[in-house]
Amino acid sequence: MKVMKAYIEKRGVFKTLYVDRASITMVQNAVTSRRCSELVKS
């Protein structure tokens, strides 16, 4: 049981890091595409 709990906690940390990285990437992509569209308009 102890090993299982440690495994779940470790997976939870990885999941959180993965989700954070994904959302940061999404924000960066949104900012980049907005800059591109502003450049195109001007």
mmCIF file of the N, C-alpha and C atoms, coordinates in Angstrom:
data_MODEL
# 
_entry.id   MODEL 
# 
loop_
_atom_site.group_PDB 
_atom_site.id 
_atom_site.type_symbol 
_atom_site.label_atom_id 
_atom_site.label_alt_id 
_atom_site.label_comp_id 
_atom_site.label_asym_id 
_atom_site.label_entity_id 
_atom_site.label_seq_id 
_atom_site.pdbx_PDB_ins_code 
_atom_site.Cartn_x 
_atom_site.Cartn_y 
_atom_site.Cartn_z 
_atom_site.occupancy 
_atom_site.B_iso_or_equiv 
_atom_site.pdbx_formal_charge 
_atom_site.auth_seq_id 
_atom_site.auth_comp_id 
_atom_site.auth_asym_id 
_atom_site.auth_atom_id 
_atom_site.pdbx_PDB_model_num 
ATOM 1   N N  . MET A 1 1  ? 0.842  -1.210 0.000   1.00 0.00 ? 1  MET A N  1 
ATOM 2   C CA . MET A 1 1  ? 0.000  0.000  0.000   1.00 0.00 ? 1  MET A CA 1 
ATOM 3   C C  . MET A 1 1  ? 0.871  1.251  0.000   1.00 0.00 ? 1  MET A C  1 
ATOM 4   N N  . LYS A 1 2  ? 1.945  1.212  0.762   1.00 0.00 ? 2  LYS A N  1 
ATOM 5   C CA . LYS A 1 2  ? 2.822  2.375  0.853   1.00 0.00 ? 2  LYS A CA 1 
ATOM 6   C C  . LYS A 1 2  ? 3.438  2.705  -0.517  1.00 0.00 ? 2  LYS A C  1 
ATOM 7   N N  . VAL A 1 3  ? 3.865  1.643  -1.202  1.00 0.00 ? 3  VAL A N  1 
ATOM 8   C CA . VAL A 1 3  ? 4.457  1.833  -2.529  1.00 0.00 ? 3  VAL A CA 1 
ATOM 9   C C  . VAL A 1 3  ? 3.431  2.404  -3.498  1.00 0.00 ? 3  VAL A C  1 
ATOM 10  N N  . MET A 1 4  ? 2.218  1.883  -3.427  1.00 0.00 ? 4  MET A N  1 
ATOM 11  C CA . MET A 1 4  ? 1.146  2.336  -4.312  1.00 0.00 ? 4  MET A CA 1 
ATOM 12  C C  . MET A 1 4  ? 0.866  3.823  -4.098  1.00 0.00 ? 4  MET A C  1 
ATOM 13  N N  . LYS A 1 5  ? 0.832  4.227  -2.834  1.00 0.00 ? 5  LYS A N  1 
ATOM 14  C CA . LYS A 1 5  ? 0.561  5.635  -2.526  1.00 0.00 ? 5  LYS A CA 1 
ATOM 15  C C  . LYS A 1 5  ? 1.664  6.525  -3.089  1.00 0.00 ? 5  LYS A C  1 
ATOM 16  N N  . ALA A 1 6  ? 2.917  6.106  -2.923  1.00 0.00 ? 6  ALA A N  1 
ATOM 17  C CA . ALA A 1 6  ? 4.047  6.882  -3.439  1.00 0.00 ? 6  ALA A CA 1 
ATOM 18  C C  . ALA A 1 6  ? 3.964  6.974  -4.960  1.00 0.00 ? 6  ALA A C  1 
ATOM 19  N N  . TYR A 1 7  ? 3.573  5.869  -5.589  1.00 0.00 ? 7  TYR A N  1 
ATOM 20  C CA . TYR A 1 7  ? 3.447  5.838  -7.049  1.00 0.00 ? 7  TYR A CA 1 
ATOM 21  C C  . TYR A 1 7  ? 2.370  6.801  -7.529  1.00 0.00 ? 7  TYR A C  1 
ATOM 22  N N  . ILE A 1 8  ? 1.227  6.784  -6.844  1.00 0.00 ? 8  ILE A N  1 
ATOM 23  C CA . ILE A 1 8  ? 0.118  7.677  -7.211  1.00 0.00 ? 8  ILE A CA 1 
ATOM 24  C C  . ILE A 1 8  ? 0.534  9.142  -7.015  1.00 0.00 ? 8  ILE A C  1 
ATOM 25  N N  . GLU A 1 9  ? 1.215  9.425  -5.918  1.00 0.00 ? 9  GLU A N  1 
ATOM 26  C CA . GLU A 1 9  ? 1.658  10.793 -5.664  1.00 0.00 ? 9  GLU A CA 1 
ATOM 27  C C  . GLU A 1 9  ? 2.635  11.252 -6.745  1.00 0.00 ? 9  GLU A C  1 
ATOM 28  N N  . LYS A 1 10 ? 3.552  10.355 -7.116  1.00 0.00 ? 10 LYS A N  1 
ATOM 29  C CA . LYS A 1 10 ? 4.533  10.687 -8.145  1.00 0.00 ? 10 LYS A CA 1 
ATOM 30  C C  . LYS A 1 10 ? 3.838  10.946 -9.474  1.00 0.00 ? 10 LYS A C  1 
ATOM 31  N N  . ARG A 1 11 ? 2.869  10.098 -9.808  1.00 0.00 ? 11 ARG A N  1 
ATOM 32  C CA . ARG A 1 11 ? 2.113  10.288 -11.052 1.00 0.00 ? 11 ARG A CA 1 
ATOM 33  C C  . ARG A 1 11 ? 1.333  11.586 -11.012 1.00 0.00 ? 11 ARG A C  1 
ATOM 34  N N  . GLY A 1 12 ? 0.804  11.919 -9.839  1.00 0.00 ? 12 GLY A N  1 
ATOM 35  C CA . GLY A 1 12 ? 0.049  13.166 -9.693  1.00 0.00 ? 12 GLY A CA 1 
ATOM 36  C C  . GLY A 1 12 ? 0.930  14.374 -9.965  1.00 0.00 ? 12 GLY A C  1 
ATOM 37  N N  . VAL A 1 13 ? 2.163  14.319 -9.479  1.00 0.00 ? 13 VAL A N  1 
ATOM 38  C CA . VAL A 1 13 ? 3.115  15.416 -9.705  1.00 0.00 ? 13 VAL A CA 1 
ATOM 39  C C  . VAL A 1 13 ? 3.414  15.536 -11.192 1.00 0.00 ? 13 VAL A C  1 
ATOM 40  N N  . PHE A 1 14 ? 3.667  14.397 -11.841 1.00 0.00 ? 14 PHE A N  1 
ATOM 41  C CA . PHE A 1 14 ? 3.965  14.417 -13.271 1.00 0.00 ? 14 PHE A CA 1 
ATOM 42  C C  . PHE A 1 14 ? 2.778  14.968 -14.053 1.00 0.00 ? 14 PHE A C  1 
ATOM 43  N N  . LYS A 1 15 ? 1.582  14.553 -13.658 1.00 0.00 ? 15 LYS A N  1 
ATOM 44  C CA . LYS A 1 15 ? 0.365  15.003 -14.339 1.00 0.00 ? 15 LYS A CA 1 
ATOM 45  C C  . LYS A 1 15 ? 0.232  16.521 -14.209 1.00 0.00 ? 15 LYS A C  1 
ATOM 46  N N  . THR A 1 16 ? 0.477  17.034 -13.018 1.00 0.00 ? 16 THR A N  1 
ATOM 47  C CA . THR A 1 16 ? 0.377  18.473 -12.785 1.00 0.00 ? 16 THR A CA 1 
ATOM 48  C C  . THR A 1 16 ? 1.387  19.225 -13.629 1.00 0.00 ? 16 THR A C  1 
ATOM 49  N N  . LEU A 1 17 ? 2.626  18.735 -13.654 1.00 0.00 ? 17 LEU A N  1 
ATOM 50  C CA . LEU A 1 17 ? 3.665  19.380 -14.454 1.00 0.00 ? 17 LEU A CA 1 
ATOM 51  C C  . LEU A 1 17 ? 3.283  19.361 -15.929 1.00 0.00 ? 17 LEU A C  1 
ATOM 52  N N  . TYR A 1 18 ? 2.751  18.233 -16.376 1.00 0.00 ? 18 TYR A N  1 
ATOM 53  C CA . TYR A 1 18 ? 2.381  18.089 -17.789 1.00 0.00 ? 18 TYR A CA 1 
ATOM 54  C C  . TYR A 1 18 ? 1.263  19.061 -18.152 1.00 0.00 ? 18 TYR A C  1 
ATOM 55  N N  . VAL A 1 19 ? 0.252  19.149 -17.278 1.00 0.00 ? 19 VAL A N  1 
ATOM 56  C CA . VAL A 1 19 ? -0.872 20.058 -17.533 1.00 0.00 ? 19 VAL A CA 1 
ATOM 57  C C  . VAL A 1 19 ? -0.386 21.499 -17.527 1.00 0.00 ? 19 VAL A C  1 
ATOM 58  N N  . ASP A 1 20 ? 0.472  21.850 -16.566 1.00 0.00 ? 20 ASP A N  1 
ATOM 59  C CA . ASP A 1 20 ? 1.008  23.207 -16.501 1.00 0.00 ? 20 ASP A CA 1 
ATOM 60  C C  . ASP A 1 20 ? 1.759  23.546 -17.777 1.00 0.00 ? 20 ASP A C  1 
ATOM 61  N N  . ARG A 1 21 ? 2.604  22.597 -18.226 1.00 0.00 ? 21 ARG A N  1 
ATOM 62  C CA . ARG A 1 21 ? 3.390  22.843 -19.436 1.00 0.00 ? 21 ARG A CA 1 
ATOM 63  C C  . ARG A 1 21 ? 2.476  23.021 -20.632 1.00 0.00 ? 21 ARG A C  1 
ATOM 64  N N  . ALA A 1 22 ? 1.413  22.217 -20.702 1.00 0.00 ? 22 ALA A N  1 
ATOM 65  C CA . ALA A 1 22 ? 0.473  22.299 -21.819 1.00 0.00 ? 22 ALA A CA 1 
ATOM 66  C C  . ALA A 1 22 ? -0.238 23.648 -21.826 1.00 0.00 ? 22 ALA A C  1 
ATOM 67  N N  . SER A 1 23 ? -0.680 24.122 -20.659 1.00 0.00 ? 23 SER A N  1 
ATOM 68  C CA . SER A 1 23 ? -1.393 25.398 -20.603 1.00 0.00 ? 23 SER A CA 1 
ATOM 69  C C  . SER A 1 23 ? -0.462 26.562 -20.894 1.00 0.00 ? 23 SER A C  1 
ATOM 70  N N  . ILE A 1 24 ? 0.802  26.476 -20.445 1.00 0.00 ? 24 ILE A N  1 
ATOM 71  C CA . ILE A 1 24 ? 1.781  27.531 -20.744 1.00 0.00 ? 24 ILE A CA 1 
ATOM 72  C C  . ILE A 1 24 ? 2.000  27.588 -22.255 1.00 0.00 ? 24 ILE A C  1 
ATOM 73  N N  . THR A 1 25 ? 2.129  26.423 -22.883 1.00 0.00 ? 25 THR A N  1 
ATOM 74  C CA . THR A 1 25 ? 2.329  26.363 -24.333 1.00 0.00 ? 25 THR A CA 1 
ATOM 75  C C  . THR A 1 25 ? 1.131  26.973 -25.049 1.00 0.00 ? 25 THR A C  1 
ATOM 76  N N  . MET A 1 26 ? -0.076 26.667 -24.576 1.00 0.00 ? 26 MET A N  1 
ATOM 77  C CA . MET A 1 26 ? -1.284 27.224 -25.191 1.00 0.00 ? 26 MET A CA 1 
ATOM 78  C C  . MET A 1 26 ? -1.287 28.739 -25.096 1.00 0.00 ? 26 MET A C  1 
ATOM 79  N N  . VAL A 1 27 ? -0.909 29.278 -23.942 1.00 0.00 ? 27 VAL A N  1 
ATOM 80  C CA . VAL A 1 27 ? -0.875 30.730 -23.758 1.00 0.00 ? 27 VAL A CA 1 
ATOM 81  C C  . VAL A 1 27 ? 0.159  31.341 -24.692 1.00 0.00 ? 27 VAL A C  1 
ATOM 82  N N  . GLN A 1 28 ? 1.342  30.724 -24.777 1.00 0.00 ? 28 GLN A N  1 
ATOM 83  C CA . GLN A 1 28 ? 2.393  31.237 -25.660 1.00 0.00 ? 28 GLN A CA 1 
ATOM 84  C C  . GLN A 1 28 ? 1.921  31.235 -27.110 1.00 0.00 ? 28 GLN A C  1 
ATOM 85  N N  . ASN A 1 29 ? 1.258  30.159 -27.516 1.00 0.00 ? 29 ASN A N  1 
ATOM 86  C CA . ASN A 1 29 ? 0.756  30.071 -28.893 1.00 0.00 ? 29 ASN A CA 1 
ATOM 87  C C  . ASN A 1 29 ? -0.282 31.153 -29.157 1.00 0.00 ? 29 ASN A C  1 
ATOM 88  N N  . ALA A 1 30 ? -1.161 31.388 -28.193 1.00 0.00 ? 30 ALA A N  1 
ATOM 89  C CA . ALA A 1 30 ? -2.203 32.405 -28.350 1.00 0.00 ? 30 ALA A CA 1 
ATOM 90  C C  . ALA A 1 30 ? -1.568 33.785 -28.494 1.00 0.00 ? 30 ALA A C  1 
ATOM 91  N N  . VAL A 1 31 ? -0.570 34.075 -27.672 1.00 0.00 ? 31 VAL A N  1 
ATOM 92  C CA . VAL A 1 31 ? 0.112  35.377 -27.720 1.00 0.00 ? 31 VAL A CA 1 
ATOM 93  C C  . VAL A 1 31 ? 0.818  35.530 -29.060 1.00 0.00 ? 31 VAL A C  1 
ATOM 94  N N  . THR A 1 32 ? 1.490  34.477 -29.494 1.00 0.00 ? 32 THR A N  1 
ATOM 95  C CA . THR A 1 32 ? 2.229  34.526 -30.763 1.00 0.00 ? 32 THR A CA 1 
ATOM 96  C C  . THR A 1 32 ? 1.276  34.756 -31.934 1.00 0.00 ? 32 THR A C  1 
ATOM 97  N N  . SER A 1 33 ? 0.164  34.026 -31.973 1.00 0.00 ? 33 SER A N  1 
ATOM 98  C CA . SER A 1 33 ? -0.779 34.167 -33.091 1.00 0.00 ? 33 SER A CA 1 
ATOM 99  C C  . SER A 1 33 ? -1.421 35.553 -33.066 1.00 0.00 ? 33 SER A C  1 
ATOM 100 N N  . ARG A 1 34 ? -1.638 36.101 -31.873 1.00 0.00 ? 34 ARG A N  1 
ATOM 101 C CA . ARG A 1 34 ? -2.220 37.459 -31.782 1.00 0.00 ? 34 ARG A CA 1 
ATOM 102 C C  . ARG A 1 34 ? -1.231 38.480 -32.332 1.00 0.00 ? 34 ARG A C  1 
ATOM 103 N N  . ARG A 1 35 ? 0.054  38.310 -32.009 1.00 0.00 ? 35 ARG A N  1 
ATOM 104 C CA . ARG A 1 35 ? 1.075  39.218 -32.528 1.00 0.00 ? 35 ARG A CA 1 
ATOM 105 C C  . ARG A 1 35 ? 1.116  39.142 -34.046 1.00 0.00 ? 35 ARG A C  1 
ATOM 106 N N  . CYS A 1 36 ? 1.058  37.924 -34.575 1.00 0.00 ? 36 CYS A N  1 
ATOM 107 C CA . CYS A 1 36 ? 1.115  37.723 -36.026 1.00 0.00 ? 36 CYS A CA 1 
ATOM 108 C C  . CYS A 1 36 ? -0.069 38.421 -36.695 1.00 0.00 ? 36 CYS A C  1 
ATOM 109 N N  . SER A 1 37 ? -1.264 38.280 -36.154 1.00 0.00 ? 37 SER A N  1 
ATOM 110 C CA . SER A 1 37 ? -2.447 38.873 -36.758 1.00 0.00 ? 37 SER A CA 1 
ATOM 111 C C  . SER A 1 37 ? -2.372 40.398 -36.672 1.00 0.00 ? 37 SER A C  1 
ATOM 112 N N  . GLU A 1 38 ? -1.771 40.933 -35.611 1.00 0.00 ? 38 GLU A N  1 
ATOM 113 C CA . GLU A 1 38 ? -1.616 42.387 -35.504 1.00 0.00 ? 38 GLU A CA 1 
ATOM 114 C C  . GLU A 1 38 ? -0.634 42.894 -36.560 1.00 0.00 ? 38 GLU A C  1 
ATOM 115 N N  . LEU A 1 39 ? 0.433  42.126 -36.793 1.00 0.00 ? 39 LEU A N  1 
ATOM 116 C CA . LEU A 1 39 ? 1.417  42.498 -37.807 1.00 0.00 ? 39 LEU A CA 1 
ATOM 117 C C  . LEU A 1 39 ? 0.767  42.479 -39.184 1.00 0.00 ? 39 LEU A C  1 
ATOM 118 N N  . VAL A 1 40 ? -0.081 41.492 -39.427 1.00 0.00 ? 40 VAL A N  1 
ATOM 119 C CA . VAL A 1 40 ? -0.752 41.373 -40.729 1.00 0.00 ? 40 VAL A CA 1 
ATOM 120 C C  . VAL A 1 40 ? -1.690 42.558 -40.945 1.00 0.00 ? 40 VAL A C  1 
ATOM 121 N N  . LYS A 1 41 ? -2.419 42.952 -39.897 1.00 0.00 ? 41 LYS A N  1 
ATOM 122 C CA . LYS A 1 41 ? -3.358 44.080 -40.017 1.00 0.00 ? 41 LYS A CA 1 
ATOM 123 C C  . LYS A 1 41 ? -2.610 45.373 -40.326 1.00 0.00 ? 41 LYS A C  1 
ATOM 124 N N  . SER A 1 42 ? -1.481 45.593 -39.683 1.00 0.00 ? 42 SER A N  1 
ATOM 125 C CA . SER A 1 42 ? -0.714 46.832 -39.884 1.00 0.00 ? 42 SER A CA 1 
ATOM 126 C C  . SER A 1 42 ? 0.203  46.698 -41.102 1.00 0.00 ? 42 SER A C  1 
# 
